[in-house]
């Protein structure tokens, strides 16, 4: 699933108000960190992560690696923080994020 620029902008706006919940440290991307990120994505759909100074990754590398491991999309990377998005598979989730649809053409 590839996000459009409008969808990324929508998700960036939503991410402004959320706290950082996943921290990548010197241990890198271990099984526990990937499980924590997967659980958080399933519960929240949108998570903010941070790469600590002692990590072996840059923020962009950490974002790409964690996105690949969790089958999610990188929304943005700023400084040492990044935001990931993955739609929840839980059909009963009440507060699912509804992404804007990209219109085929602009109206005058």
Biotite code that builds the C-alpha atoms (Angstrom):
import biotite.structure as struc

atoms = struc.array([
    struc.Atom([0.000, 0.000, 0.000], chain_id="A", res_id=1, res_name="UNK", atom_name="CA", element="C"),
    struc.Atom([1.570, 3.246, -1.138], chain_id="A", res_id=2, res_name="UNK", atom_name="CA", element="C"),
    struc.Atom([0.429, 6.438, 0.579], chain_id="A", res_id=3, res_name="UNK", atom_name="CA", element="C"),
    struc.Atom([-0.434, 9.495, -1.497], chain_id="A", res_id=4, res_name="UNK", atom_name="CA", element="C"),
    struc.Atom([0.914, 12.929, -0.587], chain_id="A", res_id=5, res_name="UNK", atom_name="CA", element="C"),
    struc.Atom([-2.510, 13.992, 0.760], chain_id="A", res_id=6, res_name="UNK", atom_name="CA", element="C"),
    struc.Atom([-2.694, 10.890, 2.936], chain_id="A", res_id=7, res_name="UNK", atom_name="CA", element="C"),
    struc.Atom([0.847, 11.510, 4.235], chain_id="A", res_id=8, res_name="UNK", atom_name="CA", element="C"),
    struc.Atom([-0.103, 15.098, 5.070], chain_id="A", res_id=9, res_name="UNK", atom_name="CA", element="C"),
    struc.Atom([-3.200, 13.873, 6.925], chain_id="A", res_id=10, res_name="UNK", atom_name="CA", element="C"),
    struc.Atom([-1.161, 11.329, 8.914], chain_id="A", res_id=11, res_name="UNK", atom_name="CA", element="C"),
    struc.Atom([1.572, 13.889, 9.695], chain_id="A", res_id=12, res_name="UNK", atom_name="CA", element="C"),
    struc.Atom([-1.092, 16.140, 11.182], chain_id="A", res_id=13, res_name="UNK", atom_name="CA", element="C"),
    struc.Atom([-2.451, 13.306, 13.318], chain_id="A", res_id=14, res_name="UNK", atom_name="CA", element="C"),
    struc.Atom([1.068, 12.365, 14.440], chain_id="A", res_id=15, res_name="UNK", atom_name="CA", element="C"),
    struc.Atom([1.757, 15.838, 15.876], chain_id="A", res_id=16, res_name="UNK", atom_name="CA", element="C"),
    struc.Atom([-0.303, 15.101, 18.982], chain_id="A", res_id=17, res_name="UNK", atom_name="CA", element="C"),
    struc.Atom([0.942, 11.582, 19.767], chain_id="A", res_id=18, res_name="UNK", atom_name="CA", element="C"),
    struc.Atom([3.809, 10.633, 22.070], chain_id="A", res_id=19, res_name="UNK", atom_name="CA", element="C"),
    struc.Atom([6.927, 8.687, 21.109], chain_id="A", res_id=20, res_name="UNK", atom_name="CA", element="C"),
    struc.Atom([6.393, 5.083, 22.205], chain_id="A", res_id=21, res_name="UNK", atom_name="CA", element="C"),
    struc.Atom([9.124, 3.080, 20.448], chain_id="A", res_id=22, res_name="UNK", atom_name="CA", element="C"),
    struc.Atom([12.825, 3.793, 21.043], chain_id="A", res_id=23, res_name="UNK", atom_name="CA", element="C"),
    struc.Atom([15.594, 2.186, 18.989], chain_id="A", res_id=24, res_name="UNK", atom_name="CA", element="C"),
    struc.Atom([18.766, 1.979, 21.064], chain_id="A", res_id=25, res_name="UNK", atom_name="CA", element="C"),
    struc.Atom([22.158, 0.310, 20.922], chain_id="A", res_id=26, res_name="UNK", atom_name="CA", element="C"),
    struc.Atom([20.545, -3.137, 20.645], chain_id="A", res_id=27, res_name="UNK", atom_name="CA", element="C"),
    struc.Atom([19.057, -2.200, 17.270], chain_id="A", res_id=28, res_name="UNK", atom_name="CA", element="C"),
    struc.Atom([15.965, -3.939, 15.945], chain_id="A", res_id=29, res_name="UNK", atom_name="CA", element="C"),
    struc.Atom([15.552, -7.008, 18.118], chain_id="A", res_id=30, res_name="UNK", atom_name="CA", element="C"),
    struc.Atom([12.567, -9.351, 18.247], chain_id="A", res_id=31, res_name="UNK", atom_name="CA", element="C"),
    struc.Atom([11.140, -7.589, 21.299], chain_id="A", res_id=32, res_name="UNK", atom_name="CA", element="C"),
    struc.Atom([11.293, -4.155, 19.671], chain_id="A", res_id=33, res_name="UNK", atom_name="CA", element="C"),
    struc.Atom([9.623, -5.452, 16.488], chain_id="A", res_id=34, res_name="UNK", atom_name="CA", element="C"),
    struc.Atom([6.898, -7.151, 18.562], chain_id="A", res_id=35, res_name="UNK", atom_name="CA", element="C"),
    struc.Atom([6.365, -3.943, 20.566], chain_id="A", res_id=36, res_name="UNK", atom_name="CA", element="C"),
    struc.Atom([6.044, -1.929, 17.328], chain_id="A", res_id=37, res_name="UNK", atom_name="CA", element="C"),
    struc.Atom([3.683, -4.520, 15.789], chain_id="A", res_id=38, res_name="UNK", atom_name="CA", element="C"),
    struc.Atom([1.441, -4.497, 18.875], chain_id="A", res_id=39, res_name="UNK", atom_name="CA", element="C"),
    struc.Atom([1.415, -0.693, 18.955], chain_id="A", res_id=40, res_name="UNK", atom_name="CA", element="C"),
    struc.Atom([0.579, -0.467, 15.232], chain_id="A", res_id=41, res_name="UNK", atom_name="CA", element="C"),
    struc.Atom([-2.277, -2.920, 15.651], chain_id="A", res_id=42, res_name="UNK", atom_name="CA", element="C"),
    struc.Atom([-3.683, -0.960, 18.578], chain_id="A", res_id=43, res_name="UNK", atom_name="CA", element="C"),
    struc.Atom([-3.062, 2.600, 17.316], chain_id="A", res_id=44, res_name="UNK", atom_name="CA", element="C"),
    struc.Atom([-2.344, 2.346, 13.554], chain_id="A", res_id=45, res_name="UNK", atom_name="CA", element="C"),
    struc.Atom([-0.035, 5.397, 13.807], chain_id="A", res_id=46, res_name="UNK", atom_name="CA", element="C"),
    struc.Atom([3.076, 5.383, 16.005], chain_id="A", res_id=47, res_name="UNK", atom_name="CA", element="C"),
    struc.Atom([5.957, 7.752, 16.630], chain_id="A", res_id=48, res_name="UNK", atom_name="CA", element="C"),
    struc.Atom([9.422, 6.278, 17.134], chain_id="A", res_id=49, res_name="UNK", atom_name="CA", element="C"),
    struc.Atom([12.821, 7.667, 18.079], chain_id="A", res_id=50, res_name="UNK", atom_name="CA", element="C"),
    struc.Atom([16.356, 6.547, 17.294], chain_id="A", res_id=51, res_name="UNK", atom_name="CA", element="C"),
    struc.Atom([18.598, 7.161, 20.297], chain_id="A", res_id=52, res_name="UNK", atom_name="CA", element="C"),
    struc.Atom([22.113, 8.611, 19.965], chain_id="A", res_id=53, res_name="UNK", atom_name="CA", element="C"),
    struc.Atom([23.822, 5.312, 20.829], chain_id="A", res_id=54, res_name="UNK", atom_name="CA", element="C"),
    struc.Atom([21.967, 3.379, 18.087], chain_id="A", res_id=55, res_name="UNK", atom_name="CA", element="C"),
    struc.Atom([23.734, 2.005, 15.044], chain_id="A", res_id=56, res_name="UNK", atom_name="CA", element="C"),
    struc.Atom([21.033, 3.401, 12.750], chain_id="A", res_id=57, res_name="UNK", atom_name="CA", element="C"),
    struc.Atom([20.227, 6.854, 11.449], chain_id="A", res_id=58, res_name="UNK", atom_name="CA", element="C"),
    struc.Atom([16.556, 7.826, 11.788], chain_id="A", res_id=59, res_name="UNK", atom_name="CA", element="C"),
    struc.Atom([15.945, 7.117, 8.072], chain_id="A", res_id=60, res_name="UNK", atom_name="CA", element="C"),
    struc.Atom([17.634, 3.682, 8.260], chain_id="A", res_id=61, res_name="UNK", atom_name="CA", element="C"),
    struc.Atom([15.731, 2.807, 11.435], chain_id="A", res_id=62, res_name="UNK", atom_name="CA", element="C"),
    struc.Atom([12.439, 3.903, 9.891], chain_id="A", res_id=63, res_name="UNK", atom_name="CA", element="C"),
    struc.Atom([12.982, 1.869, 6.716], chain_id="A", res_id=64, res_name="UNK", atom_name="CA", element="C"),
    struc.Atom([14.127, -1.228, 8.639], chain_id="A", res_id=65, res_name="UNK", atom_name="CA", element="C"),
    struc.Atom([11.276, -1.120, 11.160], chain_id="A", res_id=66, res_name="UNK", atom_name="CA", element="C"),
    struc.Atom([8.714, -0.421, 8.424], chain_id="A", res_id=67, res_name="UNK", atom_name="CA", element="C"),
    struc.Atom([9.935, -3.470, 6.501], chain_id="A", res_id=68, res_name="UNK", atom_name="CA", element="C"),
    struc.Atom([9.873, -5.648, 9.630], chain_id="A", res_id=69, res_name="UNK", atom_name="CA", element="C"),
    struc.Atom([6.330, -4.564, 10.571], chain_id="A", res_id=70, res_name="UNK", atom_name="CA", element="C"),
    struc.Atom([4.921, -4.258, 7.022], chain_id="A", res_id=71, res_name="UNK", atom_name="CA", element="C"),
    struc.Atom([4.049, -0.610, 7.641], chain_id="A", res_id=72, res_name="UNK", atom_name="CA", element="C"),
    struc.Atom([4.578, 2.672, 5.785], chain_id="A", res_id=73, res_name="UNK", atom_name="CA", element="C"),
    struc.Atom([7.019, 5.423, 6.731], chain_id="A", res_id=74, res_name="UNK", atom_name="CA", element="C"),
    struc.Atom([4.990, 8.635, 7.006], chain_id="A", res_id=75, res_name="UNK", atom_name="CA", element="C"),
    struc.Atom([7.800, 11.047, 7.865], chain_id="A", res_id=76, res_name="UNK", atom_name="CA", element="C"),
    struc.Atom([11.309, 11.279, 9.277], chain_id="A", res_id=77, res_name="UNK", atom_name="CA", element="C"),
    struc.Atom([12.391, 14.427, 11.141], chain_id="A", res_id=78, res_name="UNK", atom_name="CA", element="C"),
    struc.Atom([15.662, 14.577, 13.067], chain_id="A", res_id=79, res_name="UNK", atom_name="CA", element="C"),
    struc.Atom([15.844, 11.475, 15.253], chain_id="A", res_id=80, res_name="UNK", atom_name="CA", element="C"),
    struc.Atom([12.095, 10.755, 15.143], chain_id="A", res_id=81, res_name="UNK", atom_name="CA", element="C"),
    struc.Atom([9.927, 9.022, 12.589], chain_id="A", res_id=82, res_name="UNK", atom_name="CA", element="C"),
    struc.Atom([6.284, 8.057, 12.178], chain_id="A", res_id=83, res_name="UNK", atom_name="CA", element="C"),
    struc.Atom([4.930, 4.723, 10.930], chain_id="A", res_id=84, res_name="UNK", atom_name="CA", element="C"),
    struc.Atom([1.405, 3.843, 9.770], chain_id="A", res_id=85, res_name="UNK", atom_name="CA", element="C"),
    struc.Atom([-0.322, 0.524, 9.206], chain_id="A", res_id=86, res_name="UNK", atom_name="CA", element="C"),
    struc.Atom([-4.097, 0.016, 9.018], chain_id="A", res_id=87, res_name="UNK", atom_name="CA", element="C"),
    struc.Atom([-5.421, -2.209, 11.789], chain_id="A", res_id=88, res_name="UNK", atom_name="CA", element="C"),
    struc.Atom([-6.612, -5.691, 10.853], chain_id="A", res_id=89, res_name="UNK", atom_name="CA", element="C"),
    struc.Atom([-9.109, -5.630, 13.732], chain_id="A", res_id=90, res_name="UNK", atom_name="CA", element="C"),
    struc.Atom([-12.564, -5.205, 12.193], chain_id="A", res_id=91, res_name="UNK", atom_name="CA", element="C"),
    struc.Atom([-14.110, -4.196, 15.556], chain_id="A", res_id=92, res_name="UNK", atom_name="CA", element="C"),
    struc.Atom([-11.695, -1.308, 16.173], chain_id="A", res_id=93, res_name="UNK", atom_name="CA", element="C"),
    struc.Atom([-13.864, 1.744, 16.825], chain_id="A", res_id=94, res_name="UNK", atom_name="CA", element="C"),
    struc.Atom([-11.436, 4.605, 16.139], chain_id="A", res_id=95, res_name="UNK", atom_name="CA", element="C"),
    struc.Atom([-9.866, 3.489, 12.872], chain_id="A", res_id=96, res_name="UNK", atom_name="CA", element="C"),
    struc.Atom([-8.052, 6.150, 10.864], chain_id="A", res_id=97, res_name="UNK", atom_name="CA", element="C"),
    struc.Atom([-9.958, 6.896, 7.659], chain_id="A", res_id=98, res_name="UNK", atom_name="CA", element="C"),
    struc.Atom([-7.538, 8.114, 5.002], chain_id="A", res_id=99, res_name="UNK", atom_name="CA", element="C"),
    struc.Atom([-8.547, 10.779, 2.510], chain_id="A", res_id=100, res_name="UNK", atom_name="CA", element="C"),
    struc.Atom([-9.118, 9.529, -1.009], chain_id="A", res_id=101, res_name="UNK", atom_name="CA", element="C"),
    struc.Atom([-6.990, 10.921, -3.811], chain_id="A", res_id=102, res_name="UNK", atom_name="CA", element="C"),
    struc.Atom([-9.292, 12.396, -6.439], chain_id="A", res_id=103, res_name="UNK", atom_name="CA", element="C"),
    struc.Atom([-8.596, 11.469, -10.031], chain_id="A", res_id=104, res_name="UNK", atom_name="CA", element="C"),
    struc.Atom([-8.528, 15.047, -11.268], chain_id="A", res_id=105, res_name="UNK", atom_name="CA", element="C"),
    struc.Atom([-8.845, 18.501, -9.835], chain_id="A", res_id=106, res_name="UNK", atom_name="CA", element="C"),
    struc.Atom([-12.048, 20.438, -10.247], chain_id="A", res_id=107, res_name="UNK", atom_name="CA", element="C"),
    struc.Atom([-11.992, 24.057, -11.388], chain_id="A", res_id=108, res_name="UNK", atom_name="CA", element="C"),
])
